[in-house]
């Protein structure tokens, strides 16, 4: 077993990175659901994979400057709920809590993200922060 295949996926699925988000970030396959895209985008944030984040962001809402803060350390993702977003749906939403640290201080981001299927692949459209 290689080191990479035994590494837990950052998305918190309980699977190895190689069996979970790795193939998506490598471009080997597309996430089949909105939730799997959400998880893979979280893994991309953990890995500072700006190219993947841009490729999976809907062009109508993707910011020009997409540079993750290098001081942010992502430490956990919990999916709270999903609505639609299955393999045969055209849209869906995922509510989640992402935990992270900046300069040693812990923070939580709770968001309800909207996803749309565009040209056969799921893309992040936008999100609404929950207080």
C-alpha positions as CSV (number, residue, x, y, z in Angstrom):
1,X,0.0,0.0,0.0
2,X,1.4,3.4,-0.9
3,X,1.6,6.3,1.5
4,X,-0.9,8.3,-0.4
5,X,-3.5,5.5,-0.5
6,X,-3.3,5.1,3.3
7,X,-3.8,8.8,4.0
8,X,-7.2,9.7,5.2
9,X,-9.1,12.0,2.8
10,X,-9.3,15.6,4.3
11,X,-13.0,15.8,3.5
12,X,-13.8,13.5,6.5
13,X,-15.5,10.8,4.5
14,X,-13.5,8.1,6.3
15,X,-12.1,6.9,3.0
16,X,-8.5,7.2,1.8
17,X,-7.7,10.2,-0.3
18,X,-6.9,7.9,-3.2
19,X,-10.4,6.3,-3.0
20,X,-12.3,9.5,-2.3
21,X,-11.3,13.0,-3.5
22,X,-8.0,12.2,-5.1
23,X,-9.3,11.1,-8.5
24,X,-11.4,14.3,-8.7
25,X,-8.6,16.6,-7.9
26,X,-6.3,14.7,-10.3
27,X,-8.9,15.1,-13.1
28,X,-9.3,11.4,-13.5
29,X,-13.1,11.5,-13.0
30,X,-15.9,14.0,-12.2
31,X,-17.8,14.1,-8.9
32,X,-21.1,12.4,-9.5
33,X,-23.1,14.4,-6.9
34,X,-23.2,17.9,-5.4
35,X,-22.0,16.5,-2.0
36,X,-19.0,14.8,-3.6
37,X,-18.1,18.1,-5.3
38,X,-18.5,19.9,-2.0
39,X,-16.2,17.4,-0.3
40,X,-13.6,17.5,-3.2
41,X,-13.6,21.4,-3.1
42,X,-13.0,21.2,0.7
43,X,-10.0,18.9,0.0
44,X,-8.8,21.4,-2.7
45,X,-8.9,24.2,-0.1
46,X,-6.9,22.0,2.3
47,X,-4.3,21.3,-0.5
48,X,-4.4,24.9,-1.8
49,X,-5.4,23.5,-5.2
50,X,-6.5,26.8,-6.9
51,X,-6.8,25.2,-10.3
52,X,-9.4,22.7,-9.1
53,X,-11.3,25.3,-7.2
54,X,-11.5,27.5,-10.3
55,X,-12.4,24.6,-12.6
56,X,-15.3,23.6,-10.3
57,X,-16.7,27.1,-9.8
58,X,-19.4,28.3,-12.1
59,X,-18.0,30.8,-14.5
60,X,-20.8,33.3,-13.8
61,X,-19.8,33.6,-10.1
62,X,-16.1,32.7,-9.9
63,X,-14.0,35.5,-8.6
64,X,-11.1,36.8,-10.7
65,X,-8.6,36.6,-7.9
66,X,-8.9,33.2,-6.2
67,X,-5.9,33.0,-3.9
68,X,-6.5,31.0,-0.7
69,X,-5.0,32.5,2.5
70,X,-1.8,30.6,3.1
71,X,-2.2,31.2,6.9
72,X,-5.5,29.3,7.0
73,X,-5.3,25.7,8.2
74,X,-8.4,23.7,7.4
75,X,-9.1,21.1,10.2
76,X,-12.4,19.5,9.5
77,X,-15.6,19.3,7.5
78,X,-19.0,18.1,8.6
79,X,-21.9,17.8,6.1
80,X,-25.1,18.8,7.8
81,X,-27.6,18.2,5.0
82,X,-28.1,17.9,1.3
83,X,-31.0,18.7,-0.9
84,X,-31.2,17.2,-4.4
85,X,-27.8,17.2,-6.1
86,X,-27.9,13.6,-7.1
87,X,-26.4,12.0,-10.3
88,X,-29.6,12.8,-12.3
89,X,-30.4,16.3,-10.8
90,X,-29.6,19.6,-12.4
91,X,-29.2,21.5,-9.1
92,X,-28.6,20.8,-5.5
93,X,-27.5,22.3,-2.2
94,X,-25.2,21.2,0.6
95,X,-25.1,22.7,4.1
96,X,-21.9,22.2,6.0
97,X,-19.6,23.3,8.7
98,X,-15.9,23.7,8.0
99,X,-13.5,24.2,10.9
100,X,-10.2,26.0,10.4
101,X,-7.5,27.9,12.2
102,X,-5.9,31.2,11.4
103,X,-2.8,32.2,13.5
104,X,-3.7,29.5,16.0
105,X,-7.3,30.7,16.6
106,X,-10.1,28.3,15.8
107,X,-13.0,29.4,13.6
108,X,-16.1,27.8,12.0
109,X,-17.7,28.5,8.7
110,X,-21.3,27.3,8.2
111,X,-22.6,27.7,4.7
112,X,-25.5,26.4,2.5
113,X,-23.8,26.0,-0.9
114,X,-25.7,25.9,-4.1
115,X,-24.5,23.7,-7.0
116,X,-25.6,23.4,-10.6
117,X,-24.9,20.9,-13.3
118,X,-23.2,22.8,-16.2
119,X,-22.1,21.0,-19.3
120,X,-22.3,17.6,-17.6
121,X,-20.4,18.5,-14.5
122,X,-21.3,19.8,-11.1
123,X,-20.1,23.3,-10.3
124,X,-20.3,25.5,-7.2
125,X,-22.6,28.4,-7.9
126,X,-22.7,30.3,-4.6
127,X,-23.3,30.0,-0.9
128,X,-25.2,31.6,1.9
129,X,-23.4,31.9,5.3
130,X,-25.4,30.8,8.3
131,X,-24.9,32.7,11.6
